[in-house]
Amino acid sequence: MSSSSSSSALLLMAALLLSCGAMGSTARHLEEKAPHFPAVPELPLHPELPELPKPELPPPLPELPRPVVPELPPHPAVPELPPLPKPELPPHPVVPEMLPHPVVPEVPHYPAVPGFPKHGLPPKPELPPLPTAELPPEHEVHDPEPETKQP
């Protein structure tokens, strides 16, 4: 296997070397056969243009006459009213003193009404007490002690 891969690598290298050499010689042949164009003669400089004259400003517009606004008559004077008398307020009503809070009479204590049985529902059965969770007994775990070297 290694001999076939090395021979294929050598063959590839040889093909690349030959193609590079062929391309170099082809480029050289093309450069030799390419026609040489004559040098472009220098063109004369552009003639300088004379400065353009500045445009003349248009004549100013004549002022238009303003229309005459007729004077308005003065506003009619508002007659002054005599000051209004202050209204007399009645005296503040006196708040009567609070009467003492009435004593609430005691209500006699009635005995509690016994509950009546409900005929439509069966009696509620009593449930046994919930079991307590039992944990398995704990085993004592001893870590193995490393062996010590005895002299």
Backbone as JSON Lines, residues from 0, in Angstrom:
{"i":0,"aa":"M","n":[0.81,-1.19,0.0],"ca":[0.0,0.0,0.0],"c":[0.85,1.25,0.0]}
{"i":1,"aa":"S","n":[1.86,1.28,0.83],"ca":[2.68,2.48,0.94],"c":[3.46,2.72,-0.36]}
{"i":2,"aa":"S","n":[3.8,1.66,-1.07],"ca":[4.54,1.84,-2.32],"c":[3.64,2.45,-3.39]}
{"i":3,"aa":"S","n":[2.34,2.07,-3.43],"ca":[1.44,2.64,-4.44],"c":[1.14,4.1,-4.12]}
{"i":4,"aa":"S","n":[1.01,4.44,-2.83],"ca":[0.72,5.84,-2.49],"c":[1.94,6.72,-2.74]}
{"i":5,"aa":"S","n":[3.15,6.18,-2.48],"ca":[4.34,6.99,-2.74],"c":[4.57,7.15,-4.24]}
{"i":6,"aa":"S","n":[4.25,6.11,-5.04],"ca":[4.43,6.23,-6.49],"c":[3.42,7.22,-7.06]}
{"i":7,"aa":"S","n":[2.18,7.22,-6.53],"ca":[1.19,8.17,-7.04],"c":[1.58,9.6,-6.64]}
{"i":8,"aa":"A","n":[2.18,9.76,-5.47],"ca":[2.62,11.09,-5.05],"c":[3.76,11.56,-5.95]}
{"i":9,"aa":"L","n":[4.68,10.66,-6.3],"ca":[5.78,11.02,-7.19],"c":[5.25,11.4,-8.57]}
{"i":10,"aa":"L","n":[4.27,10.65,-9.05],"ca":[3.69,10.93,-10.36],"c":[3.01,12.31,-10.35]}
{"i":11,"aa":"L","n":[2.32,12.61,-9.27],"ca":[1.66,13.92,-9.15],"c":[2.69,15.05,-9.13]}
{"i":12,"aa":"M","n":[3.77,14.87,-8.39],"ca":[4.81,15.9,-8.32],"c":[5.45,16.12,-9.69]}
{"i":13,"aa":"A","n":[5.68,15.05,-10.42],"ca":[6.29,15.18,-11.75],"c":[5.35,15.92,-12.7]}
{"i":14,"aa":"A","n":[4.05,15.61,-12.62],"ca":[3.08,16.28,-13.5],"c":[3.03,17.77,-13.17]}
{"i":15,"aa":"L","n":[3.04,18.13,-11.89],"ca":[3.03,19.54,-11.5],"c":[4.27,20.27,-11.98]}
{"i":16,"aa":"L","n":[5.43,19.62,-11.86],"ca":[6.68,20.24,-12.28],"c":[6.69,20.49,-13.78]}
{"i":17,"aa":"L","n":[6.22,19.5,-14.55],"ca":[6.19,19.66,-16.01],"c":[5.2,20.75,-16.42]}
{"i":18,"aa":"S","n":[4.03,20.79,-15.76],"ca":[3.04,21.79,-16.15],"c":[3.53,23.2,-15.81]}
{"i":19,"aa":"C","n":[4.23,23.35,-14.68],"ca":[4.76,24.67,-14.33],"c":[5.83,25.1,-15.33]}
{"i":20,"aa":"G","n":[6.67,24.19,-15.7],"ca":[7.71,24.53,-16.68],"c":[7.1,24.89,-18.02]}
{"i":21,"aa":"A","n":[6.08,24.14,-18.44],"ca":[5.44,24.42,-19.73],"c":[4.75,25.78,-19.69]}
{"i":22,"aa":"M","n":[4.15,26.12,-18.58],"ca":[3.48,27.42,-18.49],"c":[4.49,28.56,-18.55]}
{"i":23,"aa":"G","n":[5.63,28.38,-17.91],"ca":[6.64,29.43,-17.94],"c":[7.16,29.67,-19.35]}
{"i":24,"aa":"S","n":[7.41,28.58,-20.1],"ca":[7.92,28.76,-21.46],"c":[6.84,29.35,-22.36]}
{"i":25,"aa":"T","n":[5.59,28.96,-22.15],"ca":[4.49,29.51,-22.96],"c":[4.37,31.0,-22.71]}
{"i":26,"aa":"A","n":[4.49,31.43,-21.49],"ca":[4.4,32.85,-21.19],"c":[5.53,33.62,-21.83]}
{"i":27,"aa":"R","n":[6.73,33.04,-21.84],"ca":[7.87,33.72,-22.46],"c":[7.64,33.86,-23.96]}
{"i":28,"aa":"H","n":[7.13,32.79,-24.62],"ca":[6.86,32.86,-26.06],"c":[5.81,33.92,-26.36]}
{"i":29,"aa":"L","n":[4.78,34.02,-25.52],"ca":[3.75,35.03,-25.76],"c":[4.31,36.44,-25.62]}
{"i":30,"aa":"E","n":[5.22,36.64,-24.67],"ca":[5.82,37.97,-24.5],"c":[6.66,38.34,-25.71]}
{"i":31,"aa":"E","n":[7.35,37.35,-26.28],"ca":[8.21,37.65,-27.43],"c":[7.38,37.96,-28.66]}
{"i":32,"aa":"K","n":[6.27,37.26,-28.85],"ca":[5.47,37.44,-30.06],"c":[4.52,38.62,-29.95]}
{"i":33,"aa":"A","n":[4.32,39.21,-28.78],"ca":[3.36,40.3,-28.61],"c":[3.85,41.52,-29.36]}
{"i":34,"aa":"P","n":[2.98,42.18,-30.15],"ca":[3.4,43.37,-30.9],"c":[3.64,44.53,-29.94]}
{"i":35,"aa":"H","n":[4.64,45.33,-30.27],"ca":[4.95,46.5,-29.45],"c":[4.19,47.69,-30.02]}
{"i":36,"aa":"F","n":[3.38,48.3,-29.19],"ca":[2.61,49.45,-29.62],"c":[3.48,50.69,-29.51]}
{"i":37,"aa":"P","n":[3.33,51.64,-30.48],"ca":[4.14,52.86,-30.39],"c":[3.72,53.67,-29.16]}
{"i":38,"aa":"A","n":[4.65,54.45,-28.66],"ca":[4.37,55.27,-27.48],"c":[3.36,56.34,-27.84]}
{"i":39,"aa":"V","n":[2.5,56.65,-26.94],"ca":[1.46,57.65,-27.18],"c":[2.11,59.02,-27.12]}
{"i":40,"aa":"P","n":[1.96,59.83,-28.2],"ca":[2.58,61.16,-28.16],"c":[1.86,62.03,-27.14]}
{"i":41,"aa":"E","n":[2.62,62.97,-26.57],"ca":[2.02,63.86,-25.58],"c":[1.1,64.85,-26.28]}
{"i":42,"aa":"L","n":[-0.05,65.04,-25.71],"ca":[-1.03,65.94,-26.31],"c":[-0.73,67.37,-25.87]}
{"i":43,"aa":"P","n":[-1.08,68.36,-26.71],"ca":[-0.84,69.75,-26.29],"c":[-1.78,70.1,-25.13]}
{"i":44,"aa":"L","n":[-1.36,71.1,-24.38],"ca":[-2.15,71.52,-23.23],"c":[-3.46,72.16,-23.69]}
{"i":45,"aa":"H","n":[-4.44,72.1,-22.83],"ca":[-5.72,72.71,-23.13],"c":[-5.55,74.21,-23.18]}
{"i":46,"aa":"P","n":[-6.18,74.88,-24.14],"ca":[-6.09,76.34,-24.15],"c":[-6.89,76.89,-22.96]}
{"i":47,"aa":"E","n":[-6.35,77.94,-22.37],"ca":[-7.04,78.52,-21.22],"c":[-8.22,79.34,-21.7]}
{"i":48,"aa":"L","n":[-9.34,79.15,-21.04],"ca":[-10.55,79.87,-21.43],"c":[-10.57,81.22,-20.72]}
{"i":49,"aa":"P","n":[-11.05,82.25,-21.41],"ca":[-11.14,83.54,-20.74],"c":[-12.24,83.49,-19.67]}
{"i":50,"aa":"E","n":[-12.1,84.35,-18.69],"ca":[-13.08,84.37,-17.61],"c":[-14.42,84.85,-18.15]}
{"i":51,"aa":"L","n":[-15.47,84.22,-17.67],"ca":[-16.8,84.61,-18.12],"c":[-17.2,85.9,-17.4]}
{"i":52,"aa":"P","n":[-17.92,86.77,-18.09],"ca":[-18.34,88.01,-17.43],"c":[-19.38,87.7,-16.35]}
{"i":53,"aa":"K","n":[-19.36,88.51,-15.3],"ca":[-20.32,88.3,-14.22],"c":[-21.69,88.75,-14.71]}
{"i":54,"aa":"P","n":[-22.72,88.0,-14.35],"ca":[-24.06,88.4,-14.83],"c":[-24.53,89.66,-14.1]}
{"i":55,"aa":"E","n":[-25.28,90.44,-14.83],"ca":[-25.8,91.68,-14.24],"c":[-27.01,91.36,-13.39]}
{"i":56,"aa":"L","n":[-27.14,92.08,-12.28],"ca":[-28.29,91.87,-11.41],"c":[-29.5,92.54,-12.04]}
{"i":57,"aa":"P","n":[-30.69,91.94,-11.86],"ca":[-31.88,92.58,-12.44],"c":[-32.2,93.87,-11.68]}
{"i":58,"aa":"P","n":[-32.88,94.78,-12.31],"ca":[-33.19,96.04,-11.62],"c":[-34.12,95.75,-10.44]}
{"i":59,"aa":"P","n":[-34.0,96.54,-9.37],"ca":[-34.86,96.28,-8.2],"c":[-36.32,96.52,-8.54]}
{"i":60,"aa":"L","n":[-37.18,95.77,-7.89],"ca":[-38.62,95.89,-8.15],"c":[-39.13,97.18,-7.52]}
{"i":61,"aa":"P","n":[-40.06,97.84,-8.18],"ca":[-40.6,99.08,-7.59],"c":[-41.49,98.73,-6.4]}
{"i":62,"aa":"E","n":[-41.51,99.65,-5.44],"ca":[-42.34,99.41,-4.25],"c":[-43.8,99.6,-4.62]}
{"i":63,"aa":"L","n":[-44.6,98.67,-4.15],"ca":[-46.04,98.76,-4.43],"c":[-46.69,99.66,-3.38]}
{"i":64,"aa":"P","n":[-47.66,100.43,-3.77],"ca":[-48.33,101.29,-2.78],"c":[-49.14,100.42,-1.82]}
{"i":65,"aa":"R","n":[-49.07,100.77,-0.55],"ca":[-49.81,100.01,0.45],"c":[-51.25,100.53,0.48]}
{"i":66,"aa":"P","n":[-52.21,99.6,0.64],"ca":[-53.6,100.08,0.69],"c":[-53.86,100.83,2.0]}
{"i":67,"aa":"V","n":[-54.74,101.79,1.92],"ca":[-55.07,102.6,3.09],"c":[-56.13,101.86,3.89]}
{"i":68,"aa":"V","n":[-55.84,101.64,5.17],"ca":[-56.8,100.94,6.03],"c":[-57.61,102.01,6.75]}
{"i":69,"aa":"P","n":[-58.94,101.92,6.65],"ca":[-59.73,102.95,7.34],"c":[-59.63,102.76,8.85]}
{"i":70,"aa":"E","n":[-59.66,103.86,9.56],"ca":[-59.55,103.78,11.01],"c":[-60.86,103.26,11.57]}
{"i":71,"aa":"L","n":[-60.75,102.4,12.57],"ca":[-61.94,101.83,13.19],"c":[-62.42,102.77,14.29]}
{"i":72,"aa":"P","n":[-63.71,102.76,14.54],"ca":[-64.19,103.61,15.64],"c":[-63.71,103.03,16.96]}
{"i":73,"aa":"P","n":[-63.56,103.87,17.98],"ca":[-63.07,103.33,19.26],"c":[-64.1,102.38,19.86]}
{"i":74,"aa":"H","n":[-63.59,101.46,20.67],"ca":[-64.48,100.48,21.31],"c":[-65.4,101.2,22.27]}
{"i":75,"aa":"P","n":[-66.64,100.71,22.37],"ca":[-67.53,101.36,23.35],"c":[-67.04,101.07,24.75]}
{"i":76,"aa":"A","n":[-67.18,102.06,25.61],"ca":[-66.7,101.91,26.98],"c":[-67.65,101.01,27.75]}
{"i":77,"aa":"V","n":[-67.1,100.13,28.57],"ca":[-67.92,99.23,29.39],"c":[-68.28,99.99,30.66]}
{"i":78,"aa":"P","n":[-69.56,100.1,30.96],"ca":[-69.91,100.85,32.18],"c":[-69.47,100.08,33.41]}
{"i":79,"aa":"E","n":[-69.02,100.81,34.4],"ca":[-68.57,100.17,35.63],"c":[-69.79,99.88,36.49]}
{"i":80,"aa":"L","n":[-69.82,98.68,37.05],"ca":[-70.94,98.3,37.91],"c":[-70.6,98.65,39.35]}
{"i":81,"aa":"P","n":[-71.59,99.0,40.14],"ca":[-71.29,99.29,41.55],"c":[-70.87,97.99,42.24]}
{"i":82,"aa":"P","n":[-70.04,98.1,43.26],"ca":[-69.62,96.87,43.94],"c":[-70.79,96.2,44.63]}
{"i":83,"aa":"L","n":[-70.81,94.87,44.56],"ca":[-71.9,94.11,45.15],"c":[-71.67,93.98,46.65]}
{"i":84,"aa":"P","n":[-72.72,94.05,47.43],"ca":[-72.53,93.88,48.88],"c":[-72.19,92.43,49.2]}
{"i":85,"aa":"K","n":[-71.4,92.25,50.27],"ca":[-71.03,90.9,50.66],"c":[-72.26,90.22,51.24]}
{"i":86,"aa":"P","n":[-72.51,88.99,50.85],"ca":[-73.68,88.33,51.43],"c":[-73.41,87.98,52.89]}
{"i":87,"aa":"E","n":[-74.41,88.19,53.7],"ca":[-74.25,87.86,55.12],"c":[-74.57,86.39,55.31]}
{"i":88,"aa":"L","n":[-73.62,85.69,55.88],"ca":[-73.81,84.27,56.1],"c":[-74.44,84.06,57.46]}
{"i":89,"aa":"P","n":[-75.32,83.05,57.57],"ca":[-75.9,82.79,58.88],"c":[-74.83,82.25,59.82]}
{"i":90,"aa":"P","n":[-75.01,82.42,61.11],"ca":[-73.99,81.9,62.03],"c":[-73.9,80.38,61.93]}
{"i":91,"aa":"H","n":[-72.73,79.89,62.21],"ca":[-72.48,78.45,62.12],"c":[-73.33,77.73,63.16]}
{"i":92,"aa":"P","n":[-74.0,76.66,62.76],"ca":[-74.85,75.98,63.75],"c":[-73.99,75.32,64.83]}
{"i":93,"aa":"V","n":[-74.51,75.34,66.03],"ca":[-73.78,74.76,67.15],"c":[-74.02,73.26,67.14]}
{"i":94,"aa":"V","n":[-72.93,72.49,67.29],"ca":[-73.05,71.04,67.31],"c":[-73.5,70.64,68.69]}
{"i":95,"aa":"P","n":[-74.6,69.89,68.8],"ca":[-75.04,69.5,70.13],"c":[-74.08,68.48,70.74]}
{"i":96,"aa":"E","n":[-74.05,68.46,72.04],"ca":[-73.16,67.52,72.7],"c":[-73.65,66.11,72.42]}
{"i":97,"aa":"M","n":[-72.68,65.2,72.36],"ca":[-73.03,63.81,72.07],"c":[-73.69,63.2,73.3]}
{"i":98,"aa":"L","n":[-74.73,62.46,73.03],"ca":[-75.39,61.74,74.11],"c":[-74.55,60.53,74.47]}
{"i":99,"aa":"P","n":[-74.58,60.08,75.7],"ca":[-73.8,58.89,76.04],"c":[-74.3,57.69,75.26]}
{"i":100,"aa":"H","n":[-73.37,56.8,74.98],"ca":[-73.69,55.62,74.18],"c":[-74.68,54.75,74.95]}
{"i":101,"aa":"P","n":[-75.73,54.31,74.29],"ca":[-76.7,53.49,75.02],"c":[-76.08,52.14,75.4]}
{"i":102,"aa":"V","n":[-76.45,51.65,76.53],"ca":[-75.91,50.38,77.01],"c":[-76.65,49.27,76.28]}
{"i":103,"aa":"V","n":[-75.86,48.31,75.76],"ca":[-76.46,47.18,75.04],"c":[-76.89,46.16,76.08]}
{"i":104,"aa":"P","n":[-78.14,45.76,76.04],"ca":[-78.57,44.77,77.04],"c":[-77.97,43.41,76.72]}
{"i":105,"aa":"E","n":[-77.7,42.65,77.76],"ca":[-77.1,41.33,77.56],"c":[-78.16,40.38,77.04]}
{"i":106,"aa":"V","n":[-77.73,39.55,76.1],"ca":[-78.63,38.56,75.52],"c":[-78.45,37.28,76.32]}
{"i":107,"aa":"P","n":[-79.52,36.63,76.71],"ca":[-79.35,35.39,77.46],"c":[-78.7,34.32,76.58]}
{"i":108,"aa":"H","n":[-77.88,33.49,77.2],"ca":[-77.13,32.46,76.48],"c":[-78.03,31.24,76.31]}
{"i":109,"aa":"Y","n":[-78.23,30.86,75.04],"ca":[-79.05,29.68,74.76],"c":[-78.13,28.5,74.57]}
{"i":110,"aa":"P","n":[-78.55,27.29,74.98],"ca":[-77.69,26.11,74.75],"c":[-77.61,25.8,73.26]}
{"i":111,"aa":"A","n":[-76.51,25.15,72.86],"ca":[-76.3,24.83,71.44],"c":[-77.35,23.82,70.99]}
{"i":112,"aa":"V","n":[-77.79,23.98,69.77],"ca":[-78.8,23.08,69.22],"c":[-78.09,21.8,68.79]}
{"i":113,"aa":"P","n":[-78.58,20.65,69.22],"ca":[-77.91,19.42,68.79],"c":[-78.09,19.21,67.3]}
{"i":114,"aa":"G","n":[-77.08,18.57,66.68],"ca":[-77.14,18.35,65.24],"c":[-78.15,17.27,64.9]}
{"i":115,"aa":"F","n":[-78.85,17.48,63.83],"ca":[-79.83,16.49,63.39],"c":[-79.16,15.54,62.41]}
{"i":116,"aa":"P","n":[-79.5,14.27,62.45],"ca":[-78.89,13.33,61.5],"c":[-79.39,13.62,60.09]}
{"i":117,"aa":"K","n":[-78.51,13.42,59.14],"ca":[-78.87,13.63,57.74],"c":[-79.28,12.28,57.17]}
{"i":118,"aa":"H","n":[-80.52,12.19,56.78],"ca":[-81.04,10.89,56.34],"c":[-80.59,10.57,54.92]}
{"i":119,"aa":"G","n":[-80.23,11.54,54.12],"ca":[-79.88,11.26,52.73],"c":[-78.47,10.71,52.56]}
{"i":120,"aa":"L","n":[-77.56,10.92,53.53],"ca":[-76.18,10.49,53.39],"c":[-75.89,9.36,54.36]}
{"i":121,"aa":"P","n":[-75.07,8.38,53.92],"ca":[-74.7,7.32,54.86],"c":[-73.72,7.89,55.89]}
{"i":122,"aa":"P","n":[-73.6,7.25,57.03],"ca":[-72.65,7.77,58.03],"c":[-71.23,7.67,57.51]}
{"i":123,"aa":"K","n":[-70.43,8.63,57.88],"ca":[-69.05,8.68,57.39],"c":[-68.23,7.65,58.17]}
{"i":124,"aa":"P","n":[-67.56,6.71,57.43],"ca":[-66.8,5.69,58.15],"c":[-65.52,6.3,58.72]}
{"i":125,"aa":"E","n":[-65.11,5.76,59.84],"ca":[-63.86,6.24,60.44],"c":[-62.7,5.53,59.77]}
{"i":126,"aa":"L","n":[-61.68,6.27,59.43],"ca":[-60.51,5.7,58.76],"c":[-59.51,5.24,59.81]}
{"i":127,"aa":"P","n":[-58.77,4.16,59.49],"ca":[-57.74,3.74,60.43],"c":[-56.62,4.77,60.44]}
{"i":128,"aa":"P","n":[-55.82,4.8,61.49],"ca":[-54.73,5.79,61.53],"c":[-53.71,5.53,60.42]}
{"i":129,"aa":"L","n":[-53.07,6.6,59.95],"ca":[-52.09,6.47,58.86],"c":[-50.87,5.71,59.35]}
{"i":130,"aa":"P","n":[-50.34,4.81,58.5],"ca":[-49.15,4.06,58.93],"c":[-47.93,4.98,58.91]}
{"i":131,"aa":"T","n":[-47.01,4.73,59.8],"ca":[-45.77,5.51,59.82],"c":[-44.75,4.81,58.95]}
{"i":132,"aa":"A","n":[-43.91,5.59,58.3],"ca":[-42.9,5.01,57.4],"c":[-41.8,4.38,58.24]}
{"i":133,"aa":"E","n":[-41.46,3.16,57.87],"ca":[-40.39,2.46,58.59],"c":[-39.15,2.47,57.72]}
{"i":134,"aa":"L","n":[-38.04,2.89,58.29],"ca":[-36.78,2.9,57.56],"c":[-36.05,1.6,57.83]}
{"i":135,"aa":"P","n":[-35.3,1.11,56.83],"ca":[-34.54,-0.12,57.07],"c":[-33.46,0.17,58.12]}
{"i":136,"aa":"P","n":[-33.04,-0.87,58.83],"ca":[-32.01,-0.64,59.85],"c":[-30.71,-0.21,59.2]}
{"i":137,"aa":"E","n":[-30.02,0.72,59.85],"ca":[-28.76,1.23,59.29],"c":[-27.65,0.23,59.56]}
{"i":138,"aa":"H","n":[-26.89,-0.06,58.52],"ca":[-25.74,-0.96,58.68],"c":[-24.53,-0.1,58.96]}
{"i":139,"aa":"E","n":[-23.73,-0.58,59.81],"ca":[-22.51,0.17,60.11],"c":[-21.51,-0.09,58.99]}
{"i":140,"aa":"V","n":[-21.04,0.98,58.37],"ca":[-20.09,0.85,57.26],"c":[-18.73,1.29,57.77]}
{"i":141,"aa":"H","n":[-17.76,0.42,57.61],"ca":[-16.4,0.75,58.02],"c":[-15.57,0.93,56.77]}
{"i":142,"aa":"D","n":[-14.9,2.08,56.66],"ca":[-14.02,2.3,55.52],"c":[-12.79,1.42,55.69]}
{"i":143,"aa":"P","n":[-12.32,0.82,54.59],"ca":[-11.11,-0.02,54.72],"c":[-9.92,0.86,55.06]}
{"i":144,"aa":"E","n":[-9.15,0.43,56.01],"ca":[-7.97,1.19,56.41],"c":[-6.83,0.84,55.48]}
{"i":145,"aa":"P","n":[-6.06,1.85,55.03],"ca":[-4.95,1.53,54.13],"c":[-3.88,0.75,54.88]}
{"i":146,"aa":"E","n":[-3.31,-0.13,54.12],"ca":[-2.26,-0.96,54.74],"c":[-1.03,-0.1,54.99]}
{"i":147,"aa":"T","n":[-0.47,-0.23,56.16],"ca":[0.73,0.54,56.48],"c":[1.94,-0.36,56.31]}
{"i":148,"aa":"K","n":[2.99,0.24,55.89],"ca":[4.23,-0.54,55.7],"c":[4.83,-0.85,57.06]}
{"i":149,"aa":"Q","n":[5.09,-2.1,57.27],"ca":[5.69,-2.48,58.54],"c":[7.2,-2.57,58.36]}
{"i":150,"aa":"P","n":[7.97,-1.99,59.28],"ca":[9.44,-2.05,59.11],"c":[10.02,-3.38,59.46]}
